Amino acid sequence: MRPLRYSINVTLDGCCDHRAIPADEELHRHAVENLDQADALLLGRVTYLMMEAAFRPPAQTGARPDLMEPFARTIDAKKKYVVSSTLDRVDWNAELVRGDLAKAVQQLKRESGNGLGTGGVKLPMALAELGLIDEYEFVVQPRLAGHWADIVRGAIEVGRLEAREPAGAQLGGGGDAV
């Protein structure tokens, strides 16, 4: 059974809005390493559309910094499963997931491979509440954003978080992956 891994960048005050977290080369390198651990990505509609707009080729020359190119190539190549009840179709190497979320994700996890990756907020909260996330990674950024999202509520309510030694990788201007 392949594990479902959740990774999110988060500030000290719990903000995971990508606009509040400066993405440097280290952060993108780490994100590529995470993507390399997954056979496919499980994304909600909002995250899928945001990633597609930012990273689907062809990007205009100079449309994004060079440090984003390895991440862009990696996410472009990944198989994507998109959970949405409102999208009619997806086509960026993706297929829609509809119906019973728990059953659909359990089926994806039963397939052979190295794992599934997910990110964002709304879908991972639903997955956590269903007890479907096997690994959590919070890449903590040493800054305060002034607004936050409750990204761990489901995991805490079902008692699925365990303390582990920090990975110690310095990321994103001194952030740590834990």
N, C-alpha and C positions, 0 to 999 in steps of 0.2 A: 504494500500500500504506500503510495507516495504522500509525503507530508504536505500540508498547506502552511506556508510561511507568510507571516504578515510583517512588513517593514514600513516604518513611518519616520519621517523627520519631525521632531517636536522641540519647541522651545521650553525653557524652564517653567513657564507658566502654562504649558500644555497646548500651545498653538501649533497647529500642523498645516497652516495655510502656506502654500509654497511661496507666496509673494512676500511673506515675512521672514523667510529663511534664505540668506544668500547662498547660492549653489556655487561652490568652488570646484577646482579640479579633483581634490580629494573626495568630496562628496559624490561627484559623478563617477569616479573610479569605484568607490564602494557600491554604488547603485548598480554598476555593470557587473561587479562580482556577485551581487544578489541575483540579478537576472540570469547569470550563468548557472546558478544553482537550480533554476526552474526549467521544466520542460515547457510550461505554458503559464500564462497569467490569467487570473480570475479578477475581472474588473467590473465595477459598477458603471452605469451609463455616464455619470459626470466625469469620473476619472478617465474612462475610455475616450470620451470626446475631447477632453483636455489634452491627453497624451497624443491623440491622433492629430489634433491641430498643431501641436508643437513639434512632433517628431516624424510624421509621415512624409516621405519624400514625394516630390522633389522640393526641397527648401530652397528658397532664393539664396544666392550667394550673399553671405553676410547677415542672413536672417537670424542666426544664432551664433553665439561664441564657439570657437573651435573646440574648446574644452567639452562641449556637449556632444560632439560628433560621435565618439565611441558609444555613448549611451543611446544616441539616436539610431545608430546602425543596429545595436543589440536589441532594442525594444521593437524596432521595425521588423526584425526577423522572427520574433517570438510569436508562437501561437497564442491567441487571446480568446478567452471565453468571456462574454459580456452579459451580465445579468441586467435585464431591462424589461419592463412591461410596456414601455412607450416607444422604443425604437422599432421600426419596421424591418430594418436590415442593417447589417454591419458587413464590412468587406476588407478591412485592413488586417488580413490574415486572421480573421475572427469569425466566431459563430455565436449566435444568441443562445442564452440559457433562459428558459422559461419554465413556468410551473413551480412545483415544490422545490424550494431552494435546498433544503436539507438532502432530499433524495438526489437531486442533480449533482450537488457537490460531493456527496458520498460516492456516486458513480465515477466522477472524475478522479477522486482520490484512489479508487480501486484499480485504476489503469496503471500499467507499469510505467516506471520512470523515476526520475530523481526528485521530483516535487513540483508543486504549484506555488506561485507567488501571488500575493495580493497587496494592495495598498489603498490609500484613500481613507474615508471615514465611515460613510453610511453603510456600505456593504460589509466591511470588516466588523462593524458593531453587530450587525445581524448574524454574521458567521460566528462571532464570539458567543453571542447569546445561545446559539445552537450547539456550542461546544465543538466546532469544526476546525478551529485554528490550532495547529500543533506547535508552532513556534512563533514567538513575538520578538521583534527587534525594534527598539525605540532608539533612534539616533538623536541623542539629546544635544541641542545647540545651546551654547552658553549665552543666552540673550532672553530678554523679556519682550513679548510682542504686544501685550495688553489685551489680548482676546484669546479665547481658547475653545477647544472642542473636547467633549468627554470621550476620548478615544479608548479608554480602558474599562469603562463601566461594565460591559458584558463579561469581560474576562475576570474582573474582580468579583462580580456577583456569583459567578459559578466557581470561583476559587481555583482558576486555572493558571494563575501566575506563580512562578517559583523564582526565588532569588537565585541568581547565578553570579559568578565572578564576572566583572566587566571584561569585555573583549580587549579593552585598552587601545583600540585603534583611534588615533586622533583624526577627527573628521570635521569638516565644515568650520574652519576657524577655531579649532580646539574642542569640537564636540566629540563625545565618546559614543561608540556603539555598545549598548548593553542589552 
